[in-house]
Amino acid sequence: MAVERQPSASVRELVEVVGVKDRQLRRVLADLEAEGYITRQRNIGRHNYYTVHHDRPMRHSSFMGQRIGNLISVVTGEGEPPRIAAATGR
């Protein structure tokens, strides 16, 4: 969400917003980029510019068929909550 709200924020700025350590945030950003959830572009100066790919599917089995953009819309108050799959086998 922090990357969505501030796509040109520095890692230091994102660390302050998210509340994790620098190294941990860099790992999360690298994982998101490797999985195709974000794209990082080198911006002017020392900042990067991040693009969030709203069409990527959520990975958790409870949210199969839902897209990241759906979650972002709900969190920002611009959409309907995603439907959660019914629990099975219990």
Backbone hydrogen bonds, N-H to C=O, Kabsch-Sander energy under -0.5 kcal/mol:
donor,donor_aa,acceptor,acceptor_aa,energy
5,R,1,M,-2.5
6,Q,2,A,-2.2
9,A,6,Q,-1.9
14,L,10,S,-2.5
15,V,11,V,-2.7
16,E,12,R,-1.7
17,V,13,E,-1.7
18,V,14,L,-3.1
19,G,15,V,-2.7
20,V,15,V,-0.6
25,L,21,K,-2.4
26,R,22,D,-2.4
27,R,23,R,-1.8
28,V,24,Q,-2.3
29,L,25,L,-2.9
30,A,26,R,-2.3
31,D,27,R,-2.5
32,L,28,V,-2.8
33,E,29,L,-2.2
34,A,30,A,-2.6
35,E,31,D,-2.2
36,G,33,E,-1.1
37,Y,32,L,-2.5
38,I,32,L,-1.1
39,T,51,T,-2.0
41,Q,49,Y,-2.7
43,N,47,H,-2.1
47,H,44,I,-0.8
49,Y,41,Q,-3.1
50,Y,7,P,-2.8
51,T,39,T,-2.3
53,H,37,Y,-2.9
54,H,52,V,-1.1
56,R,53,H,-1.6
58,M,66,Q,-2.3
63,F,60,H,-1.9
64,M,61,S,-1.2
66,Q,63,F,-2.4
68,I,56,R,-2.9
69,G,54,H,-2.5
70,N,67,R,-1.0
71,L,67,R,-1.2
72,I,68,I,-2.5
73,S,69,G,-2.3
74,V,70,N,-2.0
75,V,71,L,-2.6
76,T,72,I,-2.3
77,G,74,V,-1.0
78,E,73,S,-3.1
79,G,73,S,-0.9
85,A,62,S,-2.0
